[in-house]
Each structure stands twice: as structure tokens, then as C-alpha cells.
Amino acid sequence: MKTSEFLSLLKQHQNKSLLFEYAPNKLVGANYHITEVKNITIDSVDCGAGTGFWKETIVQLWESSKEKGKTEFMSAYKALGILNKVDRIKPMDKEAEVKFEYSNDHFHTAQLFVNDYDLSDSELTIKLSVEKTDCKAKETCGVPVEAEAEREACCAPGSGCC
């Protein structure tokens, strides 16, 4: 999801609580804060000597241990206010992909991409997913391109190949 699409979604649903699902059926706690927004520029070279250049917006979510019992989630209105303030100080590239950095005691620190979102009468839930690493130069490096289903079957627990 582009940063502009995320901001637009917040603007359209300002009256809703903003929830983040970091894994299937696992929500970031209601005690979360937006603690940092990073405007990242990636200027890369892959293993096949191909170059890449793109930008990302990384929104860091952090759960406050002082507010563990909190049950009311941040509103989309408040999140939009935070992001608009950041944009006035350090303008965000609205065409950049937005990602969310998060961890807790049971989930490793990761930059998660927006996979989907759900709407209810009172909530906007942003569904996040982990993006797997991949070789961008498979053809150049002679790495066979497997079908996703074959790769998952090969790497299944007990398959002996991973």
C-alpha cells in the first residue's frame, strides 16, 4: 500500500478505532504508540549486479508497558494527526510503500507490509504480513524459479530439504 493510500484510508475513517493485525488473529495491543516515522531511501545492488532504487515510509509501533491494561485503541483521526505533523516536519513521499515496524515479547522485530484491511462499524483493522526475502536475480544467477506451492512443499517441516 502506498503512503497516500494509507493516509486516504485514515482520512475516510477518522471516526474509527485503528487496529493493526501483525499475524493472523493477533493484534498489536491497544497500548500502542506511533513512536517514529522513517522516510527511507533504498539504493541497492543485488547478487546479479542489478541495481534498485526506491523509497519506503516506515511507521514504528510500540506498546507501552505502563498502559498494558488499556482497551481503547488509538483513533484513525489521532493517527492521521500524528502523520500529518510528521509530514509538515519531514515530508513523506506519498508514492512510497508504507510499512510498519513492530515487535513484542512473542514476535520478532520486523518491517511488515500492508496485506489488506478490514472495516467494521467502529474499527479499521490494518492487516500486516511479513515479506519473505527472495533472490531478485534468479535468472542471472541460474537459480531455478520454482512455483510457490513447490517451494512451500519442499520447505515443509520434516521434508528434509531445509
N, C-alpha and C positions, 0 to 999 in steps of 0.2 A: 504494500500500500504506500502510495506517495504521501509525503508530509501534507500536501494540500488536501488530499482526500481525508486524512485523519482529522485535520483542523475543521474541514467542512462537516464531517460527521459529528464532531463535538458541538459545532455551532447549531446544527439541525436538532440536536437532542440535549440542549443545555439543562433542561429540567430533569434529566435522568441521572441516576447514580452511575458512576463509571467503574466497572469491574474489569479485571484482567484475569483470564484463564491461562495459566502458564503451562499446563499439561491437562490432558483430558480430565474434566471434573475436579480440577484443583485450582482454586482461586488464590490470587495474591490477597493477603489479609486486608481487612477494612482499615487497618492501621498504617496503610502505605502512604508514602510521601513521594512527590517528584523531587528528587534531590539534585539532579543535574541534567542538562540538555547539551549534547555534544554535536557540533557540526563537524563531521568527519569527511576528509578527502582521502580516497584510496588511489594511489598511483602505484601500480603493481607490474611485476613481471612473473609469468607463470613458468612451469618447468619446460615448456616447449618454446621459450623465449618470446611468447606473445605478451603484449602489453595491455594493460587495462587502466582505466581512469573513471572513477565515479564518486559520487558523494552520498552520504547517509546522514540521517538525523537519528541520534541515539538518545532515548529518554530513559533515564535511570529511575527505577522504582525501588524504594527501600521501606522495610517495615520497621516501625518504631517499637522497641521493646517496652517503652513506657506506656504505650497505648494498646497493649496486647488484647484487652477485652473489648476494644472498640467494635461496634457492629454497624455503624453508619458509614457507608463508602463516600469518598470524595465525589462531588457532582461533576458532570461534564462541564458545567459553567465555570467551576473553580479551576479545573484543569486547563480549560481554554484561556482563562485569565492568566495563569502561570505561563503558558506557552506564548501568548501574545506579548507578555512582558519580556520574556527571553528574546523574542523576535525583534523587539524595539532596541534591545541592547546589542545583540549579536544576531543579525538577520539569518533566518533559516532558508535554505534552498528548498523551495516548495515542491520542486520536481524530484528531490532526493527521496529514497526509500526511507520510511520511518521504521526503526527497530526499538525494542525495549530491552534494557539490561536489567537482570533480576537474579536474585538467589535467595535461598532461605536455608535453614538447617537440614532440609531434606532434598534440596535441589541445588546443583552446582551453578556457579555464576555463568550466565550465558547471555548472548545477544539474541533475542527472539524476534522473528518476523511476524507480521500480522497475517494470519492464515485466513481469518474470516471474522465476522462479528454477528452477534445476536441482539435483537431488540425485544423488550417486553414493555409493558405499560410504564414501568418505573426504572428500568435498567438498560444500560448499553454495556454489553459484555464484549470485550475485545479478546478474540481467541488467538493465542500466540503459539508458535511452533519453533522447534529447534531446526535450524538449517544444517544439513549434513555437509561435511566437506566433500569435495569432489575434484577430480583432475580435469582442468579446463583444456588440456592439450592431449586428450586421449588419442586422437588421430595422428598428431605429430609424433607422439611418444610410442606409438604402436600398442596402446592399451586397448584390448577388445572392449567394445561397447556392448554391455550386457543389458538385457531387458531388466527393468526394475524388479519384476517378480522373480526372475532367476537369481539376481543378486541377493534378495531377501531370503530366498530358499537356501542358497549357498551359505549364508551367514547366520542361519538359524542356530540356536543353541543345540549342541550335540551333533551338528553337521560335520564337524571335524575340519572345516576349511578356514575358520577364523581363529 
